[in-house]
Amino acid sequence: MRQLSIRLGLASLVFTMGFSKTQAQWQLPPGTSSSVEDSTAPQNADKNLDGLVAAEKRMQAQDWQGAVTALKPLCAASPRNAHALYDLGFAYEALHDEAAAKQAYEHAIAADPNAVLPLTSLGLLRAREGDAPGSTKLLRQAVALPSGADNREAQAQAYRALARLALESAPDRSREELLAAIRLSAETADDVLLGAEIADALHDTSAADQAYRRALTVNPESTEAATHYARLLIQQEKYGEANMLLDSALAKDPDSSILLTEKAGLLVHEKKVVEALPLLQRLHKQEPGNAALTRLLARAFVAVGKSADADVLFQQLHAANPSDGEITAEWADSFIRQKRNREAEALLGPALNGHFSSGQARSHAAEELAFAASAEHDPETVLRAITIRNENLPMDAPSAFLLATAHDTLHHTSQAAGYYRQFLELAQKKYPDEEWQAQQRLQILNRAK
């Protein structure tokens, strides 16, 4: 799945009013009737409320450590004060103490299950940690609560987070979540971009194109919008438009590694690998742990014939992701180009049981295996590999030829003749050497009947 980018976005909810006793009471999470426990004596209520106001002034000044210092005794004295507990979680999160923030948010939810703010904040925190199921559960609880004036902004944030979480797995649902967010609060520049990404995920190219253009109109400085739109243009092979877009974005943000990586990828797509290589090497030096960048550099090394350099990178990628069949297939392709077919076959056999982003990707890997196995005179593996290849790809001339020669080697006369004839129909004089061989073998096979 692409990387989740959900920002906290709730700071404005904490400091929307002044800090008189009446206004502090107004800021309480829904369902909370007092900022102190009902059992607290009246003389202590004013003291605790004053402490909360003082803590929130520190938060307003972004004195997060001071806020924590002020809030901890208040929360200890009033353990069912959901408002104070939420503030404590918020301050801890600002200090990047996520474990303490989670605990404070959980205590706030336990104190008041109808408090939208801690539900939303904890859901967003868990989303950033990669806990999609836990995040979704909390955010669903938040949006299921009444959408009063106090809750609308927080619930809109929850809906936006749900839209992000569903983007890859359920883009239809993601679209509905985004529309729900916009119904609760004004559309933002990020909403426009997310709408474009949703259209992209739904493979609605026309709608995605229009939405990305709008996203860049709303926010011309958006590196993320430029990057996503460039990828869409590259997929459509609109390389000229993609180049103009990326060059314009790089003029505004020349040191953006994301834009530079996209530019290098475009050069590779355009087969301008020699131009792309120094850029990729520079980026890889800056971000040696970036797997996508490492993979792109490895492909570039293969394209310019620097196989030894490519092998080093593919070995690193494979060691880090041994179950990624697509990485293994690319490494095997490098071996095949070096005529190291036995090593390629050894890699590809197990790789077909690994993870692939699509059935077509697995079929392409099977095709590579068939070529390597044919070069190693292993007809049984060729037949198995082409069977897997043909599950998701139409028969083409090279596959028909591999099947014909494999059956021929195994003395399957009738099957061999049939595939030689199919190959000749598909080849259309594009493979003169193989066509001559097929014609010769057909004559021999026909005499052998």
N, C-alpha and C positions, 0 to 999 in steps of 0.2 A: 504494500500500500504505500502512495506518496506521503512525506513527513507532516504530522499534525501541527498546525500553528494556531493555537487558541490563546488569546491574551486574556488576562484577568478582567480588565474592562469594567470593574465595579467601583473604582475609587470615587467616581463622581456621586455614587449613591450614599457614600458615608458622610460627605461634607456638603450636602445640598442646602442645609439650613444653619442658622446660628446655634448657640449653645445655651440658651435659657432653659429653665426646667421644662417649660411647656414644649419647646422645640425638641429637646432631647427625648421627651416622651413620644413626640410625633415620629421620630426616627426608628422607634422600636420595630423589630420584625413583626409581621402580621401574627396575630394571635397572642401577643405578649401584652399584658395589661399594665405592667409596671417594670421598672428597671431594677427592682429589687424583689426578693422573695416576699410573698404575702405575709409570711410569719415575722418578717423583720420589723422591729419596733419603729414607730414613726420617726423618732429622733435619729435613727440610723439611716432612714431613707434619704434624707437630705444630704447626709454625709456621703453616702454611696453615689448618689446622683451627681454631686459636685465632683467626686473622683472620676466618674465616667466622662463628664464634660472636660475636665482637665486632661484626661488621657487622649480624648479626641482632638483637643487643641494640639497636642504633641504630634498626633497623626497628621493633622492638617499641615504642620510644619515639617512633615516627613522625618520627625525624630522618632524612628521606629523603636529603637532600643529604650528610649525614655518612655514610650507608650507601653511597651511590654512591662517595664518596671512598675508603672502606675497601675496597669490592669491586673497583674498577677494577684496582688493581695485582694483586690476588689472581687475577682472571680473566686478566690478561695473563700471569701466571706459570704458570697452570694452565688453558690454553685449552680443555681437554676436561672441565673441572669443571662438569657440567650443573647441579648444585645452585647453585653460586655464580653462574653465568650467569643462571639463573632468578631468583634474588634480585635481581641487578642489573636485569633487565628489570622486575621488580615495583617496585623503587625508582624507576626512571625513569618508569614509568607513573604512580606517585603524584605525581611532579613534573610530570606532563602533557607529558613529552617522549616522545611516542608513537613518533617515528622511532627514537630510541635504544632504547626498550623493545622495539620489533619486532626490531631487530638483535640484541639480547641474547637474546630468546626464540628467534630463528632459530638462533643459535649454540648455545643449550642443546639444541635439538632435534637439531642436527647432531652434537653430542657424545653424545647418548643419544636415539635415535629412539623408545625405549620410555618416555620420561618424559612422564607424563600432564599434569603441571602446566603446563609451557611450551606444550604443544600446546593445552591448553584456554585458557590465558591469551591466547595469540596469536590463537586462534579468536574469543574474545570481543572482543578489541581490533578485529579486522577487521570483526566484525559491527557494532560501534558506528560504524565508519567507513563502513558501507554496502556493504562488499565481501561480499555474501552468498555467492557461489560459493567464494571463498577461505576464508571462515569455515567454511562447511559442510564443505569438504574436511578442514580441520584438526580440527574437532570430531568428524567421523566417525572419523578416525584415533585420536583420544583414546578414544572409547567402544569401539573395536574391540580395545583392549588388555585384558589380564586385569584383572578387577575385584577386585583384592586390597584388603585393609583400607586400605592407603595411598592407593588410587586412588578409592575409592567416592565421596567428597564431590566431588572434581574432576570425575569422570565424570557425576555427577548434575547438576552445573552445566552441563556440556557438553550433556547431553540437554535441559535446560531451554532453553538457547540454541537448539538445533536445533528445539525445539517453537515458539519464537518466530519463527524464520526461516521455518518452514513454515506459519504460522498462516493467512495469506491465500491462498497458492497451493495448499496441500494440507492442509486442516484435519484430515482423517482421519489423515494421517501425524503431524501435530502432536499429536493426542491420544495416539498410540502413544509418541511421544517423551516426553511428560509422564508417562505411566504408567511408563515405564522409569526416569525420574528418581526418582519416588516409591518405586519398588522399591529404589533404592539409598540413599535418605536420606528422613528424615521429611518428610511433606507440610508445606508452609509456607503462610502467608496468600497469598503471591504465586501459589503453585500453584493455590489455590482460585480466585483471580481469573482466572488463565490458563485454567483449565478452563471457566469461564463464557464467556470470550471464544471458546474453541473451539466450545462448543455454539452460541453466537451465529453464528459463521462457518459452522457446519453447518446453520443455519436451523432448529435444534431449539429453538423458542421456549420451550416448556415447561421443558426442561432448563436453558436459559440463565437463565430467570426464577428457578428454584430455586437455581441456582449463584450468581447475583449476590446473592440474598438471603443465602445462606450466607457469601459473601465479606464482606458488610457485617456479618454477625454475628461473624465471625472478627476482622475489623478495621473497627470502626465509623468510624474516622477516615479511611478510605481515600477520598481524593478521586477516584482513578482508578476505583474500583469504583462509586461514586455516579454518576460521569459516564457510564460505559458502560451502567449499568442504566437511567439516565434516557433514554439514546438508544433503548434497546430499548423502553421504555414509550412513548416518542414515536412510534416506528414502528408500535406497536399502537394509536395514538391514545388512549392512556390518560393524557390530559393532566393530570387531577387528581392521579393517583398520582405522575406525574413532577414536578409542581409541589411536592408535599409532600416528595418525596425531595430535590430540589434546595434547597428552603428549609431543610431540616434540615441538609444538608451545608454550606450557606452560613453557617448560624448558628455552625458550628464553624470555618469557614475563610472569613470574609467577603471577603477580598481575593484569593481564588483566581480568576485570570483564566479558567481552564478552566471552572470552575463558573459564573462570571458569563456567559461566552460561551454555555454550554449553556442557561442561564436565558433569555438574550436570544433564542436560537434557538427555544426553546419558546414564548415570547411571539409570535414571528413565525408559528409553526405555528398558534397559537390566533387568528391575525389580530389580535393586540393590538400592532400595529406601532408605534403612537404611543407606547405604554409602552416598547417595546423600543429605540426609536431613540436616546434619550439615553444609555442603557446601552451600546449598540453604539458610539456616537461616543466615549464615554469610553474604552472598551476599545481602539478603533482608535488613539486618540491615544497610548495606552500601548504598543501593539504595531503600529506602522504596517507592519511587514514580514510580519505574519501574514496569509497569503493567504486562509485559510478565513474569518477574521474580516472581512477586507476584502470578500470576496464576500457575506457575510451582510449587511453594512452596505449594500452596493450594492443588494441585493434589497429591503432595508427602504426605501431612498430611492425605489426604483421604486414600491413599494406605497403610499407617502404622496404620490406625485406630484412628488417632487423629482428630476426626470429629469436635470437638468444636473449635480447632485451625483453621481448614479449613473453618468453617462457618464464623469466624471473617473476614478472608481474602476475601472469596467470597462475603460477604456482602459489603465490601469496593469496590470490583471490580464492582459489580452490581450497586451500588450507583453512581459510576463514569461513567458507560456505561450501563444505563438501557435498551437501545435498542439492545444490543449485545446478540443475542439469544444463541450463543455458550457458553458464560460465564454463562448465566442463566441455560443452560442445564447441565453444569458441576456441578453447585451448586445443582441442583435438583438431580443429580446422587449421590451426597454426602448424601442428605436426604434419597434417596431410600436405600442406604446401611445401614442407621440408622433405616430403617423401618418407616421413617416419610413420608409415601406416600401421605398423604393428603397435606402436605406442598409442596411436589414435584409437585403434580398435579396442585396446585394453581400457582406455578411459571411457569410451562411449557405451560399451556394453552395460556396465552398471549404471551409467548416467541416465539411461532411459527410464529407470525406476525412480529418478530424483524428481525435484520440483521444477515445473515449467509454468510460465505465465499463461500459456494457452496450448491447446492441442496442436495448433500449427507449429508452434515452437518445438514441441516434442517431435513432430513429424520431420522437421528440418534436421534435427539432431539424428534421427534415424537414417535420413538420407546420407548424412556425413558418414555414419557407420557403414552403410552399404558400399560407399565408394572405397573406404579403407579396407573393408573385408574383401572386396573384389580384387584390390591390388595385392592382398595377401593370399589370394586363391582360396578363399573360405566361402564356398557357395551357399552352404546352409545358413550362415549368418547373413549373407546378402538377402536370401529369401525372407528370413524373419524380419530384417530391417526394412525392406521395401513394403512388406505387409503392414508394418506400423506406420511407415511413411504415408501410405495410401489411405490411412484412416481419415486424414484431414486435408490431404493435398490431392489434386487431380493427377492422373497419370500423365507423364511427360516423356519425351523421347529418351533422355538419359536413364530414367527409371526403367522404361521398357527394355532398353539395351542391357542394363544390369540383370534384369530378370531373365532375359534370353540367354545371356552367357552363363549365368548360374545354372539354369536348367540344362543347358548344353553340356556343361562340365559334369553334371550329375547324370547325363545320358537320358534325360527326360525329353525324348525326341519331339513328341507332339507339342508339349508346352513350349519348348525352345523355338520351334518353327513359328508357333502362334505369336510369340512375343517379338521375334525378329520381324515378322510382317507388320505388327503393330508399331514397332520402332520406325520402320521405313515410311509408314503412313504419317507418323508424327514428325519425322526428321525434316522433311521438306528441303533436302539438300543443304542443311545447315551443318551436318556432321559427315563430311565426305569420306574420311577414313573408316569410320564405324559403319557407314552405309555400304561401303565396298565389302567390308568384312561380313556384314549381315547377308548381303546378296550371295557371297561365296558359301557361307555356312548353310543358307537355305538350299542351294543346289546340292550340296553334299548330303544334307538331311533328307531331301526329297529322293535322292538316289538310294539312300539307306533303307527306305520303306519297303 
